[in-house]
Amino acid sequence: MQPQQNNPLIFSCEFFPPKGEENASKLRRVRRKLARIHPRYYSVTFGAGGSTRDRTFETILEIQAAAKETGIEAAPHLSCVGSSRKSIREVLQAYQHQGVKRLVTLRGDLPSGMVDPGDFHYASQLVEFIRAETGDYFHIEVAAYPEVHPQARSAQADLINFKHKVEAGADSAITQYFYNVDAYLRFVERCKSVGIDLPIVPGIMPINNYVQLARFSDACGAEIPRWLRKRLEDFPDPATMSAFAIDVVSDLCYRLLEAGAPGLHFYTLNRADPTLAIWDNLGLETQPANLSAVTKI
Ligand SMILES: Cc1cc2nc3c(=O)[nH]c(=O)nc-3n(C[C@H](O)[C@H](O)[C@H](O)COP(=O)(O)OP(=O)(O)OC[C@H]3O[C@@H](n4cnc5c(N)ncnc54)[C@H](O)[C@@H]3O)c2cc1C
């Protein structure tokens, strides 16, 4: 793969919006701990159909309010399925009003029981709408699937659909998580071959709880390689698995950065320690201008 590292590496951390004050203050502590890796931005997920709209907004406001001191941007996720143009317009205006400049733009999945997809069917339509409404105001991230989105007709169709999102106005992409470096490298090559040229940042899922991860991976089409599944199944509980899991994911990150990935996006699940342990293994103490700062594990 030709390196994608034309710019300083981009690191970012993703959270889900906490429920209740206790979880909100826990997340504040997590954010403070993660600040030491100097992420470019903290993103906050958005429940499809608007189910977390207020909590996502509140969490983003806190991150945005702290940004003057931390230098860490707030990046709300915005999914369009089940939403109207009017409601999306309101959300965009609210974020603009707060000075938020980066969005992670998604289709989302219709919650069970909800049948009306609303005004948008695909993320590309949302990207188009945001550009039509707000011009170049937002930096728009979109999702990419090195192991192919589970509902895609074929790998080629998925690639072309990804291209539509890029042509609609995306600035960069974050991938679904994966544990197979080749899947990512070959995906980036295929993107280049069809003229897609934007940073595609690998999404990194630290492994905390194997049972949960296996269930989630089945649903979202992320593959846990057999050797890894078998090794993870051997551990009686998450605590005993931790050192092995951190080692595996650190090695994945190292190989991705060495191969030219433009950064890493950590799916933190609102926990700081796994991401920090991986970061420390990589020897990435501050955002490096280039890979010379990455220590071989
Ligand atoms: C980094 C990241 C963050 C995420 N955050 C959230 C979140 O906060 N909230 C949430 O609800 N979900 C989130 N998701 C999950 C995401 O919403 C699901 O994976 C969803 O199924 C697809 O969203 P998308 O934006 O990739 O959709 P799309 O890009 O619209 O693609 C969805 C499917 O439709 C196909 N497709 C696209 N365009 C067309 C077309 N014109 N004709 C036919 N088929 C087409 C694609 O090939 C694909 O199979 C996230 C995923 C990632 C990778």
PDBQT file of the ligand as one rigid body, heavy atoms in Angstrom, charges set to zero:
ROOT
HETATM    1  C1  LIG A 301     -16.789   4.756  12.367  1.00  0.00    +0.000 C 
HETATM    2  C2  LIG A 301     -18.218   4.296  12.528  1.00  0.00    +0.000 A 
HETATM    3  C3  LIG A 301     -19.048   4.984  13.410  1.00  0.00    +0.000 A 
HETATM    4  C4  LIG A 301     -20.372   4.598  13.567  1.00  0.00    +0.000 A 
HETATM    5  N1  LIG A 301     -21.186   5.315  14.422  1.00  0.00    +0.000 NA
HETATM    6  C5  LIG A 301     -22.507   5.050  14.485  1.00  0.00    +0.000 A 
HETATM    7  C6  LIG A 301     -23.398   5.844  15.273  1.00  0.00    +0.000 A 
HETATM    8  O1  LIG A 301     -22.987   6.777  15.943  1.00  0.00    +0.000 OA
HETATM    9  N2  LIG A 301     -24.712   5.528  15.248  1.00  0.00    +0.000 N 
HETATM   10  C7  LIG A 301     -25.206   4.507  14.518  1.00  0.00    +0.000 A 
HETATM   11  O2  LIG A 301     -26.424   4.290  14.533  1.00  0.00    +0.000 OA
HETATM   12  N3  LIG A 301     -24.401   3.715  13.768  1.00  0.00    +0.000 NA
HETATM   13  C8  LIG A 301     -23.069   3.965  13.740  1.00  0.00    +0.000 A 
HETATM   14  N4  LIG A 301     -22.240   3.174  12.963  1.00  0.00    +0.000 N 
HETATM   15  C9  LIG A 301     -22.795   1.993  12.286  1.00  0.00    +0.000 C 
HETATM   16  C10 LIG A 301     -23.382   2.351  10.911  1.00  0.00    +0.000 C 
HETATM   17  O3  LIG A 301     -24.476   3.211  11.063  1.00  0.00    +0.000 OA
HETATM   18  C11 LIG A 301     -23.825   1.020  10.270  1.00  0.00    +0.000 C 
HETATM   19  O4  LIG A 301     -22.687   0.279   9.911  1.00  0.00    +0.000 OA
HETATM   20  C12 LIG A 301     -24.807   1.142   9.125  1.00  0.00    +0.000 C 
HETATM   21  O5  LIG A 301     -25.292  -0.172   8.815  1.00  0.00    +0.000 OA
HETATM   22  C13 LIG A 301     -24.218   1.688   7.831  1.00  0.00    +0.000 C 
HETATM   23  O6  LIG A 301     -23.940   3.014   7.930  1.00  0.00    +0.000 OA
HETATM   24  P1  LIG A 301     -23.131   3.759   6.728  1.00  0.00    +0.000 P 
HETATM   25  O7  LIG A 301     -23.069   5.177   7.105  1.00  0.00    +0.000 OA
HETATM   26  O8  LIG A 301     -21.880   3.049   6.446  1.00  0.00    +0.000 OA
HETATM   27  O9  LIG A 301     -24.194   3.538   5.554  1.00  0.00    +0.000 OA
HETATM   28  P2  LIG A 301     -24.097   3.643   3.971  1.00  0.00    +0.000 P 
HETATM   29  O10 LIG A 301     -22.826   4.238   3.522  1.00  0.00    +0.000 OA
HETATM   30  O11 LIG A 301     -25.370   4.281   3.538  1.00  0.00    +0.000 OA
HETATM   31  O12 LIG A 301     -24.082   2.106   3.524  1.00  0.00    +0.000 OA
HETATM   32  C14 LIG A 301     -25.017   1.176   4.063  1.00  0.00    +0.000 C 
HETATM   33  C15 LIG A 301     -25.221   0.015   3.084  1.00  0.00    +0.000 C 
HETATM   34  O13 LIG A 301     -25.941   0.482   1.947  1.00  0.00    +0.000 OA
HETATM   35  C16 LIG A 301     -25.214   0.239   0.750  1.00  0.00    +0.000 C 
HETATM   36  N5  LIG A 301     -25.466   1.398  -0.135  1.00  0.00    +0.000 N 
HETATM   37  C17 LIG A 301     -25.008   2.659   0.006  1.00  0.00    +0.000 A 
HETATM   38  N6  LIG A 301     -25.479   3.442  -0.980  1.00  0.00    +0.000 NA
HETATM   39  C18 LIG A 301     -26.278   2.665  -1.754  1.00  0.00    +0.000 A 
HETATM   40  C19 LIG A 301     -27.066   2.891  -2.905  1.00  0.00    +0.000 A 
HETATM   41  N7  LIG A 301     -27.149   4.107  -3.485  1.00  0.00    +0.000 N 
HETATM   42  N8  LIG A 301     -27.759   1.850  -3.428  1.00  0.00    +0.000 NA
HETATM   43  C20 LIG A 301     -27.702   0.605  -2.852  1.00  0.00    +0.000 A 
HETATM   44  N9  LIG A 301     -26.966   0.331  -1.756  1.00  0.00    +0.000 NA
HETATM   45  C21 LIG A 301     -26.278   1.354  -1.211  1.00  0.00    +0.000 A 
HETATM   46  C22 LIG A 301     -23.756   0.106   1.185  1.00  0.00    +0.000 C 
HETATM   47  O14 LIG A 301     -23.006  -0.667   0.271  1.00  0.00    +0.000 OA
HETATM   48  C23 LIG A 301     -23.925  -0.581   2.530  1.00  0.00    +0.000 C 
HETATM   49  O15 LIG A 301     -24.124  -1.961   2.361  1.00  0.00    +0.000 OA
HETATM   50  C24 LIG A 301     -20.889   3.489  12.831  1.00  0.00    +0.000 A 
HETATM   51  C25 LIG A 301     -20.030   2.775  11.972  1.00  0.00    +0.000 A 
HETATM   52  C26 LIG A 301     -18.715   3.170  11.813  1.00  0.00    +0.000 A 
HETATM   53  C27 LIG A 301     -17.810   2.392  10.875  1.00  0.00    +0.000 C 
ENDROOT
TORSDOF 0
